[in-house]
Amino acid sequence: MPSNLPNRSKRLSSTLALSLALGTLAAGAGDTPKSVMDYYQQLPATAFPDSTRYELTRSKSGWITHSKAGDDEISVTVDTKNGYIEFTDEGTGGGDAKTQVALFLKEDKTPIMAVSMSSFDGVSVSGGITFAELAGNQWKTVTDHVLPFEMQIEDFLDEKCLEALNPAMRTNLINEGVIYTLPRQGTTIRASVKVTEYMLKDELQGKKSPCPSENPREMKWDKKAGRFSFVAVKPAGKK
C-alpha cells in the first residue's frame, strides 16, 4: 500500500466539440491559447481532492511526475487534443492512487477543470472529485455548483448487497466510496462503487458475492448550465 497516499474523500455535495477541450483553447476572455496541461500547471492545491497535487514536468520521454510514497518516476498520459491527463501512483506496492484530469467548456467557452482521484489500499477503493473554474486570472473551486446533488451508495447497491457489507466497510463506502471516471473522449462522467471480497462480512468471504461487479451511473454535462446532471438508474435487483 502506498505509505503516503491519502484517502480520497469528498462528500458530494451538447456536443463534444463545444464541451470538451479539443486542441488548444482560449483562457477566459484572453487570446492566449491554453491546453489542458497549461491549465493544470495553474491549478492551486485547493483544486485537488484533499489538496493532493502532483507536480508534472516534461522529460525527454514525455511528461512525468513522482510518487508521493518516494521518488519513483511515474509516466503521465497527456492527451492535449481531447483535454485529458492521467497517471497512477503505485507507491510502495499493495495499492495505488489514480489521478484523472479532464477539461470541460461552458457554453461561453469558460474552462472548467475536473480532477478525479481514486485509491486502492489492498482492501477497499475510495474516490473523490473536485471542479475548478477560471474566473479572470484566478481558479476557484466550484464543485458544489458543478455537482449540485449528493450521491448515495443506495444509488449503486441494492439491499441484499448492503446487508452483506461489513459495517465498518459500509461506513467507508458512505463517506468516500464513489469513484469517478473522467472521459478521455466525450463529456460524460461515470460514477461507480467497487465492492471487494474483503469488504463483505467474514462469513460471506470466499463465497459468491451478492454485490454487482459493475454498477456505473452516468453524469451528463450541461454546457449551458455549467453543471452535471445525475442519471438515476436503479441498481440491478432493486424494485
N, C-alpha and C positions, 0 to 999 in steps of 0.2 A: 504493500500500500504506500502511495506517495506520502512521505512523512510530513511534508509541509504544505500539503494541498488542502485548503479549507473546504468545508461543506458548502455546497451551493444552495442557498436558501433564499427564497423570495416569495412572499405572500402575494398572491395575485390580486393584488389589488384589482374597364379595369383591365387594363391591358398591360402586358409585360413591358412594352416599350416605354410607357409613361410612368410605371410604378417602380420597377427595379432598375438600378443604375446599369446602363449599358455603355461601356467605354468610359470616357471622362465626362464629368458633369459639372455644371456651374454651381459654385458655392453661394447659396443665398442669392442676393441681388448682384453679386460681383461677376466679373467676366473671366476670372482666372479659372481655368479648368481644374477639376478635382477628381481624383479617383478614390475608390474605397480605401486604399492604403493611405492616401493623403489625409482623409478624414480620420482614419484610425489613429494616426500619429498625433492628431489634435485632441483626441478624447482624453478627458481627465480620468483619474482613477474612480471617481464617483459615478462614472457612466458604466461601470462594470459591476456584475453581481459580486457582492461582498467586497467591492473595491479591489478586486484581484486583477491587476493589469499586467500583461506581459509586454516587454519591450521587443519590437520586431525590427530586425536590421537586415540589410542586404549583404549577401556574401557572393563569392564567385559562382557558387552553385545555385543561388536563388535566395529567397527570403528565409530567415531562421529566427528562432528565439531560444531561450534556455529554460531548463526545468526549474520549478520552484523548490524541488527537493534536492537540488545540487546545481552543478554547472553543465550538465549534459546538454548537448546541442539538439534542437528539435527542428525538423523541417516544417515549413509553413506553406500551405497551399494558398496562392493568391490568384484569384480569377478576376482580373480587372474588368474584363468585358461584361461579366454578369454581376459585378459588385459583391464579391464573396471572398471570405477568408476563413480558413480552418486549420487547426493544429491540435495535436493530442500530446499531453504531458504524461508519460508513463512513470514518472517518479523513480522510486527505488524498486518497483515491481510489486505485484499483488493488487494493483488497482491502476486507475488512470483518471485523468481530468481532460475533458474535451472542450474546446472553445470554438464557437462558430460566430462569424460576424457577417451581417448582410445589410446592404444599403437599399433603403426604400425611398421613393419620392412621393411627396404630396402632389396634389393637382397643380399647385403653383410652383412646383419643382423644388420646394424646400426639402433638404435632405434629412432623413431620419435614420440613425444607425441603430441596428438591433444587435445585442450581444447576448448569446446564449452560452451557458456553461453547464456541463453535467459531469459528475464524478462517480466512479465506482470504487468502493473501498474493499472489495472482495466479498462483501455480503449483500449490500444494497446499493441502489443508484439514486442519487439526488440531483436536482436540477434547479436552475434559476435563469431569469431573463431580465434584461433592462433595455430601455429605449432612450435615446438622446436626440434632441433636435437642435439644429444650428439656428440660433437667433442672433442675427448680426454677426459678430465675430466670436460669440460665446456658445458653447454647448450646454444645454440644460436638460436635466433628466425629466422625461415626460411619460414614464412607464404607466402611471395611473390613468393618464389620458388615452394613451395608445391601447392599453388593455383595460377597458372600463368594466371589468367583470372579475369575479372570483371563481376560480376553478376548484372543484371538489373531487376527491378520489371516487366519489359515487358516480361522477360523470364517466368514469372509466371501468370501474369494477362492480360486479353485481353482488348481491347479499351473500351468496354462497362463498365467493372468494373473500369478501371482507371478514366473514366469520372464521375463515381458515387462517387468517393472519395472526402472527404473534402480536400481542397487544403493544409491545414496545415498537415493533416494526410498523404497525398500523399508525402509531403516532408519528413516526418518522415520515411516512407517506403523506399524512395530512399536512405536515409542516413544510416539506420540501421534496415531495415525491414526483411532481410533474416535470417531465423532460420536454424541452422544446427543440425541435429540429428545424433549423432555418433552411430556406430554399436556396439552392445554388442557381436554379432556374425557376422562373415563375415568382409568385408573390404570396403563396400560401404557406403558413407555418403549421407544422404538425406537432400536436401535443400528445404525450402518452405517459403511461405509468408502467414501470417494469417491476414485476414481482419475481424474485429469485426463490429457489427452493429453501434457502436459509431464512427466509422471511416468514415461512409458514410455522405453525405450531409444531412442537417437537414430534408429536405422534403422526404428523402428516408428511414429514420429511422422508424422502425416498419413495414416496408413492406418487401416483398420478396427481398432478396439481389441479385444483378446481379453478385456478385463475387462468385467464387467457394469455397466450404468448404474445398476441398483438392486440392493441386496443387504442389505435390512434384516433384523435379527433382533429378536425381542421379549423384553423383560424384564418378567415378571409380578410384580405387587405382592402380597405376602402380609401382610395387616394383622395377623394373629395373631403371626407371627414377627418382623414389623417389618423385613422384608428382601425383596429381589427374587430371583427365580429366572430363569436364562437358558434360553430355549427354543432348544436346539441343533438347528438345521436345517442340513443340508449345503448348501454353495453349489451353484449350478447347474453341472452338468458334473462334479461330484465324486462318485465312486462309493465 
